[in-house]
Amino acid sequence: MLFDVARTTVAGRPALTVRGELDLATAPHLAAAAEPLLQAAGDALVVDLSHTRFLDSSGARTLMILARRAREAGAELHVLVPRTNRPVRLPIDLLDLGAAVPVVASASEIGTVVARKDAGT
Amino acid sequence: MTAPRADEDALLRCADEPIAIPGAVQPHGALLAVTEPDLAVVVASANAEELLGRSGGTLDQYLDDADAARLREALDGDLAEANPIRVQVAGAEVDLVLHRADGLLVSEWEPVAGAEQAGAAWHRRLPTVLQRLSATATLDELTEVLARDVRTLTGFDRVMVYRFDEAWNGEVVAEDRREDLEPFLGLRYPASDIPAQARALYTSNWMRIIPDAGYQRVPLDPPANPLTGRPLDLSGSILRSVSPVHLEYLANMGVVSSMSVSLIDRGRLWGLISCHHYAGPHRPSYPDRVAAEFLGRTASLLLPTLLAAGETDGLVEVARRTAELTAAVGRTPRALATALTDQDVTVLDLLPATGAAVRLGGQLRLLGTTPPAERVVPLVRALLDAGATATDAASRVVPEAADLAATASGVLAVPVGGEDFLAWFRPETLREVTWGGNPYQSKTAQTDDGPRLSPRRSFAAWSETVRETSRPWREHEVAAARSLAGHLAAATLSRAEEDNRLAGALQRTLLLEELPKVPGVALAARYRPSEDDVVGGDWYDLVPLPGGRVSIVLGDVAGHGLAAAAVTAQLRHALRAHLLRAAGPAAALDGLNEVIGALLPGEMATVVVAELDPESGEVVVASAGHLPVLHAGAGGAEYVLDGRGPALGVLDAPAYGETRLALAGDDRLLLFSDGLVERVATGLAAGLDALRDAVAAGPADPQELLDEVLGALNPPSTDDVTLLGVART
């Protein structure tokens, strides 16, 4: 199976780096991998899709479910997708995923998003 | 994997050491072995003359007439009952202790002077002490009482109760000590500390004492018993000189005086009462030692009952948990994972474990301390494939799991059907056990007789490297796990059959038997269910509105199967109600999002609504996280990218937007679900492009158009595919 999810660190935050295809078959693995991190009451989690080569609507849905779970757990979730990763960026944009969870194009933006949010509220 | 063992040869030598026939005694008394009935001395300890004032001759010559008469009387009866005979020797009181060995009468003379005496007060309290012992309900209570009362009686600085495990490693299970001493409670000692021949001796002789570990051994003269030609058997002696290895061992611990009493369960050495003194030499009197031995014997008689009670406790507890969880499964057959993980009693409570995993319907839930989620499934799968339901050393079955030893050295896994399973985890014992000292650091010293064990120098707690091994799974625990899995499999099976029937029925209600006729509008719909699932979460609807307008809806609920179908039905009806009442599609989506938040928390759906006025051709489009609709006209086909918002059920109040377009002449509008355009091989962009091209070049009639699009895109049968085509007539 062309899928792997690894526990990594992005911008100093705990992260899950997803490789391969995030779709109906593999999305549950991401959800399962994220659950203990969210339960661990960490205040931040990054889902790194830099190395994901396919994202379908099931994968996008899983990201939205994670966003909701993170909000319930009081954790800040970021989804990292470089603009060059078109196959993944397109469904995220089409499904308006950004309305539900901060989608950033590089690790350096993660700090920026937080700062802006803090400044705005 | 295993730390290097101490030199096997040296261990064997130690095990060979003739501890029952050392040919010497300790200097706190004298030994005379005599033949019977003449009582002629044939073997004497070298200190006999000094202590007893004479040598050779017969035993009665060492005693005054009265004491000699008591000796003769004792020899006619049970020696154990006669001991000790308190006699006068050279004006001093001496306890005379008798036993028979190797065909000789062995007499041991221990001066009363210099011995500590608990006094008559303690002995008067003995009935109370015995009552306290027999009133204990648990092993912990028994060993605590034992340590406390033996210390009160004997006055040692520290009294511990050791318990041996299957491999003869010892654990300190109870302790009473001088307050300033470091606690040894919970420390473990390796089996090599008490070699096999010592354990054999302790099973027959219940009591040993070394009043001063720095003593000079006193040889027996002659070295051999004249009757046998071999050294005198001292296994029943109270003065027996101990192994120099043992003395070195005590010296390394700073122990000046030690005593131990055997605890024997049904003929097997179960443990020891071990007493240490650090302040200086220490010798409880013979009567006090006999009293301590008596407490040990009494405790030994109580052991079987308390041990059995402990075993039964575990059994009863696990059986009770099994029943509770099985009942929970029966109560909520539609939410098995919840029944097992979210209630007061979870699968983790079923049996003693530090972590548990529940995989049902492909969803994994973890409780307690477990390996990372992404490692759990491969680990359990590999163990089950290898036929290893219960292992206390998972890495021996699955070597690549070695790095998981901290959480999963022990794994108990039972399949529930298909790829589902239940699993429990235990950490490596290293996490749970502290050893007294490092059992693998016994240094071997060269002697004339070859290498000999020299006990370790440090007694600081050391973690034993029984690497990647956990506490073993007990038989009734494995049985309980299997039983629970059996109930789950049955519940899952009956649920699956029922689901198929219900989902089929529900699916028929979700799909329109016949499209309603709307004046001025040509409509076409195609639905192709996925081959993998009975029913998917796709739905579509046409809702004629007051004033001639019509709402065209296409949605997709997250998930598949009966649960998704049920949510789909509710959303479909709720959206109808909101479309009829609301000011427009975006407002209806806001209302529907509220419905999800209030009535279907946790559910998620995408939906797109196109509201058409057949009269004017005006279309209002609003999307909640759905793929865009396609607008085809004379100038080609374009996706409608405005009027989008997030999926339903993600945000509390998203405030959806909407966009307007005009459907002119032969223009067509196409609504579709993701299954039409998503392809792993080529990606979403390629699918969207192919659809646009097919629609742009396709016929104007919606029915023909949909057939042509399906033919051109040929979507895989792994997901639902839903298509709606709209045109004006």
Interface residues (C-beta under 8 A of the other chain):
Chain A: V5 A6 R7 E21 D23 L24 P28 H29 A32 A33 E35 P36 F54 L55 D56 S57 S58 A60 R61 M64 I65 A67 R68 R86 P87 L90 P91 L94 L95 D96 L97 A99 A100
Chain B: G362 Q363 L364 R365 L366 T370 P372 A373 E374 D556 A558 M604 T606 S623 G625 H626 L627 P628 L641 R644 G645 P646 A647 G649 V650 L651 P654 D674 E678 V680 G683 L684 A685 L688 T718 D719
